[in-house]
Amino acid sequence: MPVVQVSVWAGMSEEAKKRVAEGMTEVLTELGIPKEAVTVIFYEIPKANWATGGDLHSEKYADR
């Protein structure tokens, strides 16, 4: 069944991941998909390996 892949900056708290996984699962169960069939996978990416608009996130968001 559905696999939800979530890319985030490295360092996201386990509690935040849990809330995201619960929310994604809730949305899909509202569409009639059994809760047990929903898989959520987190990919933690260092900010230095992520860029938007040509700007590295490690520089653009150094304070976060």
PDBQT receptor file of N, H, CA, C and O in Angstrom, charges set to zero:
ATOM      1  N   MET A   1       0.837  -1.185   0.000  1.00  0.00    +0.000 N 
ATOM      2  CA  MET A   1       0.000   0.000   0.000  1.00  0.00    +0.000 C 
ATOM      3  C   MET A   1       0.882   1.249   0.000  1.00  0.00    +0.000 C 
ATOM      4  O   MET A   1       2.046   1.157  -0.389  1.00  0.00    +0.000 OA
ATOM      5  N   PRO A   2       0.388   2.385   0.411  1.00  0.00    +0.000 N 
ATOM      6  CA  PRO A   2       1.144   3.619   0.218  1.00  0.00    +0.000 C 
ATOM      7  C   PRO A   2       2.395   3.717   1.089  1.00  0.00    +0.000 C 
ATOM      8  O   PRO A   2       2.419   3.328   2.256  1.00  0.00    +0.000 OA
ATOM      9  N   VAL A   3       3.435   4.260   0.450  1.00  0.00    +0.000 N 
ATOM     10  H   VAL A   3       3.416   4.576  -0.498  1.00  0.00    +0.000 HD
ATOM     11  CA  VAL A   3       4.674   4.586   1.142  1.00  0.00    +0.000 C 
ATOM     12  C   VAL A   3       4.868   6.089   0.979  1.00  0.00    +0.000 C 
ATOM     13  O   VAL A   3       4.984   6.589  -0.140  1.00  0.00    +0.000 OA
ATOM     14  N   VAL A   4       4.902   6.803   2.097  1.00  0.00    +0.000 N 
ATOM     15  H   VAL A   4       4.808   6.397   3.006  1.00  0.00    +0.000 HD
ATOM     16  CA  VAL A   4       5.094   8.252   2.083  1.00  0.00    +0.000 C 
ATOM     17  C   VAL A   4       6.557   8.507   2.411  1.00  0.00    +0.000 C 
ATOM     18  O   VAL A   4       7.042   8.077   3.457  1.00  0.00    +0.000 OA
ATOM     19  N   GLN A   5       7.266   9.206   1.524  1.00  0.00    +0.000 N 
ATOM     20  H   GLN A   5       6.872   9.556   0.674  1.00  0.00    +0.000 HD
ATOM     21  CA  GLN A   5       8.670   9.521   1.734  1.00  0.00    +0.000 C 
ATOM     22  C   GLN A   5       8.787  11.002   2.072  1.00  0.00    +0.000 C 
ATOM     23  O   GLN A   5       8.335  11.863   1.317  1.00  0.00    +0.000 OA
ATOM     24  N   VAL A   6       9.401  11.284   3.217  1.00  0.00    +0.000 N 
ATOM     25  H   VAL A   6       9.769  10.585   3.830  1.00  0.00    +0.000 HD
ATOM     26  CA  VAL A   6       9.505  12.648   3.709  1.00  0.00    +0.000 C 
ATOM     27  C   VAL A   6      10.980  13.009   3.827  1.00  0.00    +0.000 C 
ATOM     28  O   VAL A   6      11.719  12.373   4.580  1.00  0.00    +0.000 OA
ATOM     29  N   SER A   7      11.411  14.026   3.089  1.00  0.00    +0.000 N 
ATOM     30  H   SER A   7      10.812  14.543   2.478  1.00  0.00    +0.000 HD
ATOM     31  CA  SER A   7      12.783  14.515   3.176  1.00  0.00    +0.000 C 
ATOM     32  C   SER A   7      12.816  15.716   4.108  1.00  0.00    +0.000 C 
ATOM     33  O   SER A   7      12.060  16.672   3.934  1.00  0.00    +0.000 OA
ATOM     34  N   VAL A   8      13.700  15.658   5.102  1.00  0.00    +0.000 N 
ATOM     35  H   VAL A   8      14.314  14.882   5.244  1.00  0.00    +0.000 HD
ATOM     36  CA  VAL A   8      13.826  16.729   6.093  1.00  0.00    +0.000 C 
ATOM     37  C   VAL A   8      15.301  17.007   6.334  1.00  0.00    +0.000 C 
ATOM     38  O   VAL A   8      16.166  16.192   6.015  1.00  0.00    +0.000 OA
ATOM     39  N   TRP A   9      15.571  18.191   6.913  1.00  0.00    +0.000 N 
ATOM     40  H   TRP A   9      14.867  18.853   7.173  1.00  0.00    +0.000 HD
ATOM     41  CA  TRP A   9      16.936  18.459   7.346  1.00  0.00    +0.000 C 
ATOM     42  C   TRP A   9      17.316  17.486   8.444  1.00  0.00    +0.000 C 
ATOM     43  O   TRP A   9      16.468  17.089   9.243  1.00  0.00    +0.000 OA
ATOM     44  N   ALA A  10      18.553  17.107   8.490  1.00  0.00    +0.000 N 
ATOM     45  H   ALA A  10      19.242  17.429   7.841  1.00  0.00    +0.000 HD
ATOM     46  CA  ALA A  10      19.053  16.248   9.558  1.00  0.00    +0.000 C 
ATOM     47  C   ALA A  10      18.838  16.943  10.903  1.00  0.00    +0.000 C 
ATOM     48  O   ALA A  10      19.016  18.154  11.031  1.00  0.00    +0.000 OA
ATOM     49  N   GLY A  11      18.454  16.155  11.889  1.00  0.00    +0.000 N 
ATOM     50  H   GLY A  11      18.309  15.171  11.785  1.00  0.00    +0.000 HD
ATOM     51  CA  GLY A  11      18.282  16.696  13.227  1.00  0.00    +0.000 C 
ATOM     52  C   GLY A  11      16.842  16.903  13.660  1.00  0.00    +0.000 C 
ATOM     53  O   GLY A  11      16.597  17.401  14.759  1.00  0.00    +0.000 OA
ATOM     54  N   MET A  12      15.891  16.535  12.827  1.00  0.00    +0.000 N 
ATOM     55  H   MET A  12      16.090  16.130  11.934  1.00  0.00    +0.000 HD
ATOM     56  CA  MET A  12      14.493  16.659  13.217  1.00  0.00    +0.000 C 
ATOM     57  C   MET A  12      14.248  15.762  14.435  1.00  0.00    +0.000 C 
ATOM     58  O   MET A  12      14.700  14.617  14.464  1.00  0.00    +0.000 OA
ATOM     59  N   SER A  13      13.549  16.268  15.418  1.00  0.00    +0.000 N 
ATOM     60  H   SER A  13      13.182  17.198  15.395  1.00  0.00    +0.000 HD
ATOM     61  CA  SER A  13      13.336  15.493  16.639  1.00  0.00    +0.000 C 
ATOM     62  C   SER A  13      12.450  14.280  16.372  1.00  0.00    +0.000 C 
ATOM     63  O   SER A  13      11.646  14.256  15.440  1.00  0.00    +0.000 OA
ATOM     64  N   GLU A  14      12.629  13.284  17.220  1.00  0.00    +0.000 N 
ATOM     65  H   GLU A  14      13.283  13.303  17.977  1.00  0.00    +0.000 HD
ATOM     66  CA  GLU A  14      11.807  12.081  17.103  1.00  0.00    +0.000 C 
ATOM     67  C   GLU A  14      10.335  12.409  17.338  1.00  0.00    +0.000 C 
ATOM     68  O   GLU A  14       9.459  11.836  16.690  1.00  0.00    +0.000 OA
ATOM     69  N   GLU A  15      10.063  13.324  18.259  1.00  0.00    +0.000 N 
ATOM     70  H   GLU A  15      10.774  13.789  18.786  1.00  0.00    +0.000 HD
ATOM     71  CA  GLU A  15       8.685  13.736  18.532  1.00  0.00    +0.000 C 
ATOM     72  C   GLU A  15       8.059  14.388  17.295  1.00  0.00    +0.000 C 
ATOM     73  O   GLU A  15       6.901  14.123  16.971  1.00  0.00    +0.000 OA
ATOM     74  N   ALA A  16       8.821  15.236  16.608  1.00  0.00    +0.000 N 
ATOM     75  H   ALA A  16       9.762  15.452  16.871  1.00  0.00    +0.000 HD
ATOM     76  CA  ALA A  16       8.306  15.875  15.389  1.00  0.00    +0.000 C 
ATOM     77  C   ALA A  16       8.050  14.841  14.299  1.00  0.00    +0.000 C 
ATOM     78  O   ALA A  16       7.053  14.922  13.581  1.00  0.00    +0.000 OA
ATOM     79  N   LYS A  17       8.945  13.875  14.176  1.00  0.00    +0.000 N 
ATOM     80  H   LYS A  17       9.755  13.808  14.759  1.00  0.00    +0.000 HD
ATOM     81  CA  LYS A  17       8.740  12.809  13.186  1.00  0.00    +0.000 C 
ATOM     82  C   LYS A  17       7.481  12.021  13.507  1.00  0.00    +0.000 C 
ATOM     83  O   LYS A  17       6.711  11.668  12.614  1.00  0.00    +0.000 OA
ATOM     84  N   LYS A  18       7.280  11.750  14.781  1.00  0.00    +0.000 N 
ATOM     85  H   LYS A  18       7.906  12.037  15.507  1.00  0.00    +0.000 HD
ATOM     86  CA  LYS A  18       6.085  11.008  15.198  1.00  0.00    +0.000 C 
ATOM     87  C   LYS A  18       4.824  11.769  14.810  1.00  0.00    +0.000 C 
ATOM     88  O   LYS A  18       3.871  11.176  14.303  1.00  0.00    +0.000 OA
ATOM     89  N   ARG A  19       4.811  13.093  15.048  1.00  0.00    +0.000 N 
ATOM     90  H   ARG A  19       5.584  13.575  15.460  1.00  0.00    +0.000 HD
ATOM     91  CA  ARG A  19       3.630  13.902  14.697  1.00  0.00    +0.000 C 
ATOM     92  C   ARG A  19       3.391  13.905  13.189  1.00  0.00    +0.000 C 
ATOM     93  O   ARG A  19       2.248  13.807  12.742  1.00  0.00    +0.000 OA
ATOM     94  N   VAL A  20       4.451  14.015  12.414  1.00  0.00    +0.000 N 
ATOM     95  H   VAL A  20       5.379  14.094  12.777  1.00  0.00    +0.000 HD
ATOM     96  CA  VAL A  20       4.309  13.989  10.953  1.00  0.00    +0.000 C 
ATOM     97  C   VAL A  20       3.773  12.631  10.505  1.00  0.00    +0.000 C 
ATOM     98  O   VAL A  20       2.849  12.567   9.694  1.00  0.00    +0.000 OA
ATOM     99  N   ALA A  21       4.347  11.548  11.026  1.00  0.00    +0.000 N 
ATOM    100  H   ALA A  21       5.098  11.600  11.685  1.00  0.00    +0.000 HD
ATOM    101  CA  ALA A  21       3.898  10.202  10.641  1.00  0.00    +0.000 C 
ATOM    102  C   ALA A  21       2.432   9.983  11.006  1.00  0.00    +0.000 C 
ATOM    103  O   ALA A  21       1.671   9.416  10.222  1.00  0.00    +0.000 OA
ATOM    104  N   GLU A  22       2.039  10.434  12.193  1.00  0.00    +0.000 N 
ATOM    105  H   GLU A  22       2.657  10.895  12.830  1.00  0.00    +0.000 HD
ATOM    106  CA  GLU A  22       0.641  10.302  12.601  1.00  0.00    +0.000 C 
ATOM    107  C   GLU A  22      -0.277  11.109  11.687  1.00  0.00    +0.000 C 
ATOM    108  O   GLU A  22      -1.348  10.639  11.305  1.00  0.00    +0.000 OA
ATOM    109  N   GLY A  23       0.143  12.319  11.338  1.00  0.00    +0.000 N 
ATOM    110  H   GLY A  23       1.014  12.701  11.649  1.00  0.00    +0.000 HD
ATOM    111  CA  GLY A  23      -0.669  13.162  10.465  1.00  0.00    +0.000 C 
ATOM    112  C   GLY A  23      -0.822  12.589   9.071  1.00  0.00    +0.000 C 
ATOM    113  O   GLY A  23      -1.919  12.578   8.514  1.00  0.00    +0.000 OA
ATOM    114  N   MET A  24       0.277  12.113   8.507  1.00  0.00    +0.000 N 
ATOM    115  H   MET A  24       1.168  12.122   8.960  1.00  0.00    +0.000 HD
ATOM    116  CA  MET A  24       0.226  11.506   7.167  1.00  0.00    +0.000 C 
ATOM    117  C   MET A  24      -0.672  10.270   7.182  1.00  0.00    +0.000 C 
ATOM    118  O   MET A  24      -1.459  10.048   6.262  1.00  0.00    +0.000 OA
ATOM    119  N   THR A  25      -0.543   9.481   8.227  1.00  0.00    +0.000 N 
ATOM    120  H   THR A  25       0.096   9.661   8.974  1.00  0.00    +0.000 HD
ATOM    121  CA  THR A  25      -1.362   8.275   8.343  1.00  0.00    +0.000 C 
ATOM    122  C   THR A  25      -2.838   8.645   8.459  1.00  0.00    +0.000 C 
ATOM    123  O   THR A  25      -3.693   8.012   7.840  1.00  0.00    +0.000 OA
ATOM    124  N   GLU A  26      -3.129   9.662   9.249  1.00  0.00    +0.000 N 
ATOM    125  H   GLU A  26      -2.435  10.175   9.753  1.00  0.00    +0.000 HD
ATOM    126  CA  GLU A  26      -4.522  10.104   9.422  1.00  0.00    +0.000 C 
ATOM    127  C   GLU A  26      -5.133  10.533   8.087  1.00  0.00    +0.000 C 
ATOM    128  O   GLU A  26      -6.266  10.165   7.775  1.00  0.00    +0.000 OA
ATOM    129  N   VAL A  27      -4.399  11.297   7.312  1.00  0.00    +0.000 N 
ATOM    130  H   VAL A  27      -3.480  11.597   7.566  1.00  0.00    +0.000 HD
ATOM    131  CA  VAL A  27      -4.908  11.746   6.008  1.00  0.00    +0.000 C 
ATOM    132  C   VAL A  27      -5.246  10.549   5.124  1.00  0.00    +0.000 C 
ATOM    133  O   VAL A  27      -6.295  10.523   4.481  1.00  0.00    +0.000 OA
ATOM    134  N   LEU A  28      -4.367   9.574   5.095  1.00  0.00    +0.000 N 
ATOM    135  H   LEU A  28      -3.515   9.595   5.617  1.00  0.00    +0.000 HD
ATOM    136  CA  LEU A  28      -4.606   8.422   4.228  1.00  0.00    +0.000 C 
ATOM    137  C   LEU A  28      -5.727   7.525   4.740  1.00  0.00    +0.000 C 
ATOM    138  O   LEU A  28      -6.459   6.932   3.948  1.00  0.00    +0.000 OA
ATOM    139  N   THR A  29      -5.865   7.421   6.068  1.00  0.00    +0.000 N 
ATOM    140  H   THR A  29      -5.270   7.902   6.711  1.00  0.00    +0.000 HD
ATOM    141  CA  THR A  29      -6.978   6.615   6.579  1.00  0.00    +0.000 C 
ATOM    142  C   THR A  29      -8.319   7.278   6.286  1.00  0.00    +0.000 C 
ATOM    143  O   THR A  29      -9.329   6.596   6.113  1.00  0.00    +0.000 OA
ATOM    144  N   GLU A  30      -8.327   8.608   6.231  1.00  0.00    +0.000 N 
ATOM    145  H   GLU A  30      -7.506   9.162   6.371  1.00  0.00    +0.000 HD
ATOM    146  CA  GLU A  30      -9.556   9.319   5.855  1.00  0.00    +0.000 C 
ATOM    147  C   GLU A  30      -9.950   9.015   4.410  1.00  0.00    +0.000 C 
ATOM    148  O   GLU A  30     -11.111   9.178   4.034  1.00  0.00    +0.000 OA
ATOM    149  N   LEU A  31      -8.993   8.577   3.607  1.00  0.00    +0.000 N 
ATOM    150  H   LEU A  31      -8.050   8.445   3.912  1.00  0.00    +0.000 HD
ATOM    151  CA  LEU A  31      -9.266   8.194   2.223  1.00  0.00    +0.000 C 
ATOM    152  C   LEU A  31      -9.633   6.715   2.099  1.00  0.00    +0.000 C 
ATOM    153  O   LEU A  31      -9.839   6.204   0.998  1.00  0.00    +0.000 OA
ATOM    154  N   GLY A  32      -9.713   6.031   3.254  1.00  0.00    +0.000 N 
ATOM    155  H   GLY A  32      -9.546   6.445   4.149  1.00  0.00    +0.000 HD
ATOM    156  CA  GLY A  32     -10.136   4.636   3.250  1.00  0.00    +0.000 C 
ATOM    157  C   GLY A  32      -9.010   3.628   3.265  1.00  0.00    +0.000 C 
ATOM    158  O   GLY A  32      -9.258   2.432   3.110  1.00  0.00    +0.000 OA
ATOM    159  N   ILE A  33      -7.784   4.073   3.448  1.00  0.00    +0.000 N 
ATOM    160  H   ILE A  33      -7.583   5.045   3.575  1.00  0.00    +0.000 HD
ATOM    161  CA  ILE A  33      -6.649   3.153   3.487  1.00  0.00    +0.000 C 
ATOM    162  C   ILE A  33      -6.451   2.692   4.936  1.00  0.00    +0.000 C 
ATOM    163  O   ILE A  33      -6.432   3.522   5.845  1.00  0.00    +0.000 OA
ATOM    164  N   PRO A  34      -6.307   1.404   5.159  1.00  0.00    +0.000 N 
ATOM    165  CA  PRO A  34      -6.117   0.912   6.522  1.00  0.00    +0.000 C 
ATOM    166  C   PRO A  34      -4.824   1.468   7.135  1.00  0.00    +0.000 C 
ATOM    167  O   PRO A  34      -3.785   1.539   6.478  1.00  0.00    +0.000 OA
ATOM    168  N   LYS A  35      -4.918   1.852   8.387  1.00  0.00    +0.000 N 
ATOM    169  H   LYS A  35      -5.762   1.795   8.921  1.00  0.00    +0.000 HD
ATOM    170  CA  LYS A  35      -3.778   2.431   9.100  1.00  0.00    +0.000 C 
ATOM    171  C   LYS A  35      -2.537   1.535   9.002  1.00  0.00    +0.000 C 
ATOM    172  O   LYS A  35      -1.423   2.023   8.809  1.00  0.00    +0.000 OA
ATOM    173  N   GLU A  36      -2.742   0.241   9.135  1.00  0.00    +0.000 N 
ATOM    174  H   GLU A  36      -3.647  -0.155   9.292  1.00  0.00    +0.000 HD
ATOM    175  CA  GLU A  36      -1.634  -0.716   9.124  1.00  0.00    +0.000 C 
ATOM    176  C   GLU A  36      -0.934  -0.801   7.767  1.00  0.00    +0.000 C 
ATOM    177  O   GLU A  36       0.164  -1.349   7.667  1.00  0.00    +0.000 OA
ATOM    178  N   ALA A  37      -1.562  -0.265   6.736  1.00  0.00    +0.000 N 
ATOM    179  H   ALA A  37      -2.453   0.181   6.817  1.00  0.00    +0.000 HD
ATOM    180  CA  ALA A  37      -0.989  -0.337   5.396  1.00  0.00    +0.000 C 
ATOM    181  C   ALA A  37      -0.127   0.879   5.046  1.00  0.00    +0.000 C 
ATOM    182  O   ALA A  37       0.541   0.887   4.012  1.00  0.00    +0.000 OA
ATOM    183  N   VAL A  38      -0.141   1.891   5.891  1.00  0.00    +0.000 N 
ATOM    184  H   VAL A  38      -0.683   1.884   6.731  1.00  0.00    +0.000 HD
ATOM    185  CA  VAL A  38       0.577   3.140   5.616  1.00  0.00    +0.000 C 
ATOM    186  C   VAL A  38       1.995   3.066   6.179  1.00  0.00    +0.000 C 
ATOM    187  O   VAL A  38       2.191   2.781   7.361  1.00  0.00    +0.000 OA
ATOM    188  N   THR A  39       2.968   3.322   5.330  1.00  0.00    +0.000 N 
ATOM    189  H   THR A  39       2.809   3.554   4.371  1.00  0.00    +0.000 HD
ATOM    190  CA  THR A  39       4.371   3.370   5.746  1.00  0.00    +0.000 C 
ATOM    191  C   THR A  39       4.893   4.776   5.495  1.00  0.00    +0.000 C 
ATOM    192  O   THR A  39       4.669   5.350   4.430  1.00  0.00    +0.000 OA
ATOM    193  N   VAL A  40       5.594   5.328   6.486  1.00  0.00    +0.000 N 
ATOM    194  H   VAL A  40       5.776   4.862   7.351  1.00  0.00    +0.000 HD
ATOM    195  CA  VAL A  40       6.210   6.649   6.349  1.00  0.00    +0.000 C 
ATOM    196  C   VAL A  40       7.710   6.475   6.554  1.00  0.00    +0.000 C 
ATOM    197  O   VAL A  40       8.143   5.921   7.564  1.00  0.00    +0.000 OA
ATOM    198  N   ILE A  41       8.498   6.948   5.596  1.00  0.00    +0.000 N 
ATOM    199  H   ILE A  41       8.146   7.398   4.776  1.00  0.00    +0.000 HD
ATOM    200  CA  ILE A  41       9.955   6.852   5.661  1.00  0.00    +0.000 C 
ATOM    201  C   ILE A  41      10.529   8.263   5.668  1.00  0.00    +0.000 C 
ATOM    202  O   ILE A  41      10.179   9.088   4.825  1.00  0.00    +0.000 OA
ATOM    203  N   PHE A  42      11.409   8.532   6.623  1.00  0.00    +0.000 N 
ATOM    204  H   PHE A  42      11.693   7.861   7.308  1.00  0.00    +0.000 HD
ATOM    205  CA  PHE A  42      12.065   9.835   6.712  1.00  0.00    +0.000 C 
ATOM    206  C   PHE A  42      13.479   9.735   6.158  1.00  0.00    +0.000 C 
ATOM    207  O   PHE A  42      14.229   8.817   6.487  1.00  0.00    +0.000 OA
ATOM    208  N   TYR A  43      13.822  10.686   5.321  1.00  0.00    +0.000 N 
ATOM    209  H   TYR A  43      13.213  11.432   5.054  1.00  0.00    +0.000 HD
ATOM    210  CA  TYR A  43      15.179  10.820   4.805  1.00  0.00    +0.000 C 
ATOM    211  C   TYR A  43      15.751  12.099   5.389  1.00  0.00    +0.000 C 
ATOM    212  O   TYR A  43      15.282  13.195   5.080  1.00  0.00    +0.000 OA
ATOM    213  N   GLU A  44      16.760  11.961   6.228  1.00  0.00    +0.000 N 
ATOM    214  H   GLU A  44      17.141  11.071   6.480  1.00  0.00    +0.000 HD
ATOM    215  CA  GLU A  44      17.381  13.124   6.844  1.00  0.00    +0.000 C 
ATOM    216  C   GLU A  44      18.568  13.549   5.974  1.00  0.00    +0.000 C 
ATOM    217  O   GLU A  44      19.484  12.767   5.718  1.00  0.00    +0.000 OA
ATOM    218  N   ILE A  45      18.527  14.786   5.537  1.00  0.00    +0.000 N 
ATOM    219  H   ILE A  45      17.783  15.421   5.745  1.00  0.00    +0.000 HD
ATOM    220  CA  ILE A  45      19.528  15.305   4.622  1.00  0.00    +0.000 C 
ATOM    221  C   ILE A  45      20.246  16.477   5.278  1.00  0.00    +0.000 C 
ATOM    222  O   ILE A  45      19.595  17.414   5.739  1.00  0.00    +0.000 OA
ATOM    223  N   PRO A  46      21.568  16.442   5.329  1.00  0.00    +0.000 N 
ATOM    224  CA  PRO A  46      22.296  17.581   5.877  1.00  0.00    +0.000 C 
ATOM    225  C   PRO A  46      21.996  18.847   5.075  1.00  0.00    +0.000 C 
ATOM    226  O   PRO A  46      21.865  18.801   3.851  1.00  0.00    +0.000 OA
ATOM    227  N   LYS A  47      21.888  19.974   5.773  1.00  0.00    +0.000 N 
ATOM    228  H   LYS A  47      21.994  20.012   6.766  1.00  0.00    +0.000 HD
ATOM    229  CA  LYS A  47      21.585  21.236   5.092  1.00  0.00    +0.000 C 
ATOM    230  C   LYS A  47      22.615  21.558   4.012  1.00  0.00    +0.000 C 
ATOM    231  O   LYS A  47      22.292  22.226   3.030  1.00  0.00    +0.000 OA
ATOM    232  N   ALA A  48      23.851  21.092   4.184  1.00  0.00    +0.000 N 
ATOM    233  H   ALA A  48      24.114  20.549   4.982  1.00  0.00    +0.000 HD
ATOM    234  CA  ALA A  48      24.897  21.345   3.189  1.00  0.00    +0.000 C 
ATOM    235  C   ALA A  48      24.633  20.583   1.886  1.00  0.00    +0.000 C 
ATOM    236  O   ALA A  48      25.223  20.897   0.852  1.00  0.00    +0.000 OA
ATOM    237  N   ASN A  49      23.750  19.587   1.936  1.00  0.00    +0.000 N 
ATOM    238  H   ASN A  49      23.270  19.332   2.775  1.00  0.00    +0.000 HD
ATOM    239  CA  ASN A  49      23.409  18.800   0.747  1.00  0.00    +0.000 C 
ATOM    240  C   ASN A  49      22.056  19.178   0.170  1.00  0.00    +0.000 C 
ATOM    241  O   ASN A  49      21.500  18.435  -0.638  1.00  0.00    +0.000 OA
ATOM    242  N   TRP A  50      21.520  20.321   0.572  1.00  0.00    +0.000 N 
ATOM    243  H   TRP A  50      21.971  20.925   1.229  1.00  0.00    +0.000 HD
ATOM    244  CA  TRP A  50      20.200  20.756   0.144  1.00  0.00    +0.000 C 
ATOM    245  C   TRP A  50      20.299  22.214  -0.263  1.00  0.00    +0.000 C 
ATOM    246  O   TRP A  50      20.796  23.043   0.500  1.00  0.00    +0.000 OA
ATOM    247  N   ALA A  51      19.837  22.527  -1.443  1.00  0.00    +0.000 N 
ATOM    248  H   ALA A  51      19.433  21.854  -2.063  1.00  0.00    +0.000 HD
ATOM    249  CA  ALA A  51      19.894  23.916  -1.923  1.00  0.00    +0.000 C 
ATOM    250  C   ALA A  51      18.572  24.283  -2.580  1.00  0.00    +0.000 C 
ATOM    251  O   ALA A  51      17.907  23.441  -3.183  1.00  0.00    +0.000 OA
ATOM    252  N   THR A  52      18.207  25.536  -2.457  1.00  0.00    +0.000 N 
ATOM    253  H   THR A  52      18.747  26.220  -1.967  1.00  0.00    +0.000 HD
ATOM    254  CA  THR A  52      17.027  26.071  -3.120  1.00  0.00    +0.000 C 
ATOM    255  C   THR A  52      17.417  27.398  -3.752  1.00  0.00    +0.000 C 
ATOM    256  O   THR A  52      18.015  28.251  -3.095  1.00  0.00    +0.000 OA
ATOM    257  N   GLY A  53      17.084  27.573  -5.011  1.00  0.00    +0.000 N 
ATOM    258  H   GLY A  53      16.599  26.880  -5.545  1.00  0.00    +0.000 HD
ATOM    259  CA  GLY A  53      17.412  28.821  -5.699  1.00  0.00    +0.000 C 
ATOM    260  C   GLY A  53      18.909  29.067  -5.786  1.00  0.00    +0.000 C 
ATOM    261  O   GLY A  53      19.352  30.213  -5.865  1.00  0.00    +0.000 OA
ATOM    262  N   GLY A  54      19.688  27.989  -5.770  1.00  0.00    +0.000 N 
ATOM    263  H   GLY A  54      19.328  27.058  -5.706  1.00  0.00    +0.000 HD
ATOM    264  CA  GLY A  54      21.133  28.116  -5.848  1.00  0.00    +0.000 C 
ATOM    265  C   GLY A  54      21.807  28.395  -4.517  1.00  0.00    +0.000 C 
ATOM    266  O   GLY A  54      23.030  28.520  -4.461  1.00  0.00    +0.000 OA
ATOM    267  N   ASP A  55      21.035  28.494  -3.448  1.00  0.00    +0.000 N 
ATOM    268  H   ASP A  55      20.041  28.392  -3.494  1.00  0.00    +0.000 HD
ATOM    269  CA  ASP A  55      21.590  28.777  -2.131  1.00  0.00    +0.000 C 
ATOM    270  C   ASP A  55      21.578  27.516  -1.268  1.00  0.00    +0.000 C 
ATOM    271  O   ASP A  55      20.543  26.869  -1.110  1.00  0.00    +0.000 OA
ATOM    272  N   LEU A  56      22.738  27.179  -0.715  1.00  0.00    +0.000 N 
ATOM    273  H   LEU A  56      23.579  27.705  -0.843  1.00  0.00    +0.000 HD
ATOM    274  CA  LEU A  56      22.800  26.057   0.212  1.00  0.00    +0.000 C 
ATOM    275  C   LEU A  56      22.026  26.394   1.472  1.00  0.00    +0.000 C 
ATOM    276  O   LEU A  56      22.125  27.502   2.000  1.00  0.00    +0.000 OA
ATOM    277  N   HIS A  57      21.269  25.445   1.939  1.00  0.00    +0.000 N 
ATOM    278  H   HIS A  57      21.189  24.546   1.510  1.00  0.00    +0.000 HD
ATOM    279  CA  HIS A  57      20.486  25.667   3.160  1.00  0.00    +0.000 C 
ATOM    280  C   HIS A  57      21.391  25.840   4.377  1.00  0.00    +0.000 C 
ATOM    281  O   HIS A  57      21.004  26.483   5.352  1.00  0.00    +0.000 OA
ATOM    282  N   SER A  58      22.597  25.270   4.323  1.00  0.00    +0.000 N 
ATOM    283  H   SER A  58      22.912  24.748   3.530  1.00  0.00    +0.000 HD
ATOM    284  CA  SER A  58      23.528  25.433   5.437  1.00  0.00    +0.000 C 
ATOM    285  C   SER A  58      23.944  26.885   5.599  1.00  0.00    +0.000 C 
ATOM    286  O   SER A  58      24.289  27.309   6.701  1.00  0.00    +0.000 OA
ATOM    287  N   GLU A  59      23.917  27.652   4.516  1.00  0.00    +0.000 N 
ATOM    288  H   GLU A  59      23.637  27.308   3.620  1.00  0.00    +0.000 HD
ATOM    289  CA  GLU A  59      24.230  29.083   4.579  1.00  0.00    +0.000 C 
ATOM    290  C   GLU A  59      22.963  29.919   4.777  1.00  0.00    +0.000 C 
ATOM    291  O   GLU A  59      22.923  30.830   5.604  1.00  0.00    +0.000 OA
ATOM    292  N   LYS A  60      21.938  29.590   4.004  1.00  0.00    +0.000 N 
ATOM    293  H   LYS A  60      21.970  28.850   3.332  1.00  0.00    +0.000 HD
ATOM    294  CA  LYS A  60      20.703  30.357   4.021  1.00  0.00    +0.000 C 
ATOM    295  C   LYS A  60      19.975  30.253   5.362  1.00  0.00    +0.000 C 
ATOM    296  O   LYS A  60      19.356  31.217   5.812  1.00  0.00    +0.000 OA
ATOM    297  N   TYR A  61      20.049  29.094   5.991  1.00  0.00    +0.000 N 
ATOM    298  H   TYR A  61      20.552  28.310   5.626  1.00  0.00    +0.000 HD
ATOM    299  CA  TYR A  61      19.335  28.853   7.242  1.00  0.00    +0.000 C 
ATOM    300  C   TYR A  61      20.322  28.451   8.349  1.00  0.00    +0.000 C 
ATOM    301  O   TYR A  61      20.034  27.549   9.136  1.00  0.00    +0.000 OA
ATOM    302  N   ALA A  62      21.444  29.094   8.408  1.00  0.00    +0.000 N 
ATOM    303  H   ALA A  62      21.679  29.826   7.769  1.00  0.00    +0.000 HD
ATOM    304  CA  ALA A  62      22.477  28.753   9.378  1.00  0.00    +0.000 C 
ATOM    305  C   ALA A  62      21.996  28.883  10.821  1.00  0.00    +0.000 C 
ATOM    306  O   ALA A  62      22.507  28.211  11.717  1.00  0.00    +0.000 OA
ATOM    307  N   ASP A  63      21.016  29.747  11.037  1.00  0.00    +0.000 N 
ATOM    308  H   ASP A  63      20.601  30.293  10.309  1.00  0.00    +0.000 HD
ATOM    309  CA  ASP A  63      20.513  29.972  12.395  1.00  0.00    +0.000 C 
ATOM    310  C   ASP A  63      19.449  28.983  12.831  1.00  0.00    +0.000 C 
ATOM    311  O   ASP A  63      18.955  29.076  13.955  1.00  0.00    +0.000 OA
ATOM    312  N   ARG A  64      19.086  28.056  11.991  1.00  0.00    +0.000 N 
ATOM    313  H   ARG A  64      19.487  27.980  11.078  1.00  0.00    +0.000 HD
ATOM    314  CA  ARG A  64      18.029  27.083  12.337  1.00  0.00    +0.000 C 
ATOM    315  C   ARG A  64      18.587  25.703  12.537  1.00  0.00    +0.000 C 
ATOM    316  O   ARG A  64      17.839  24.771  12.831  1.00  0.00    +0.000 OA
TER     317      ARG A  64
